Amino acid sequence: MTYTTIPVKREIKERLEKFKGEREGSSFLNDLINEVIRVRREESFRKLRELSLKHLNEIEESHRKFRREFSLDSR
């Protein structure tokens, strides 16, 4: 397996080292990436659910309005 370096500011490296603790660097970064992906997916799913509920409410209101205003009578 080959390794490489990632240039980051010293302050960032120090924060990563503290957070990493005794874990191996590659494993730690992989876990970090997986966590970011998980959080982003959850946020996207939450937004999608909200959007769907919003659209359902709009459809429901449109249906009610149509039923109130539409008549086959020409009165």
C-alpha positions in Angstrom: 0.0 0.0 0.0 1.3 3.4 -0.9 0.9 6.5 1.3 0.9 10.2 0.5 0.8 13.5 2.4 -2.0 16.0 2.6 -0.9 19.6 3.0 -3.0 21.3 5.7 -2.5 24.3 7.9 -0.7 23.4 11.2 -3.7 24.4 13.3 -5.9 22.0 11.3 -3.4 19.2 11.7 -3.2 19.8 15.4 -7.0 19.6 15.7 -7.1 16.4 13.6 -4.4 14.8 15.8 -6.3 15.6 19.0 -9.6 14.3 17.5 -7.9 11.2 16.0 -6.4 10.1 19.3 -4.8 6.7 19.0 -6.5 5.7 15.8 -4.5 5.1 12.7 -4.7 8.1 10.4 -6.2 6.5 7.3 -8.8 4.8 9.2 -9.7 8.0 11.1 -10.0 10.0 7.9 -12.1 7.3 6.3 -14.4 7.3 9.3 -14.6 11.1 9.1 -15.5 11.0 5.4 -18.2 8.3 6.0 -19.7 10.4 8.8 -19.9 13.5 6.6 -21.5 11.4 3.8 -24.0 10.0 6.3 -24.9 13.4 7.7 -25.3 14.9 4.2 -27.6 12.0 3.2 -29.8 12.5 6.3 -30.0 16.2 5.6 -30.9 15.6 2.0 -33.6 13.0 2.9 -35.0 15.4 5.5 -35.3 18.2 3.0 -36.9 15.8 0.5 -39.5 14.8 3.0 -40.3 18.4 3.8 -40.5 19.3 0.2 -42.9 16.3 -0.4 -45.1 17.4 2.6 -45.2 20.9 1.2 -46.2 19.7 -2.2 -48.9 17.4 -0.7 -50.3 20.4 1.2 -50.4 22.5 -1.9 -52.1 19.8 -3.8 -54.7 19.3 -1.1 -55.4 23.0 -1.0 -55.7 23.2 -4.7 -58.2 20.3 -4.7 -60.3 22.0 -2.0 -60.3 25.3 -4.0 -61.3 23.5 -7.1 -64.2 21.7 -5.4 -65.4 25.0 -3.9 -65.3 26.9 -7.1 -66.2 24.4 -9.8 -69.8 23.6 -10.6 -71.5 21.9 -13.5 -74.4 24.2 -13.0 -74.4 27.4 -15.0 -76.1 29.3 -12.1 
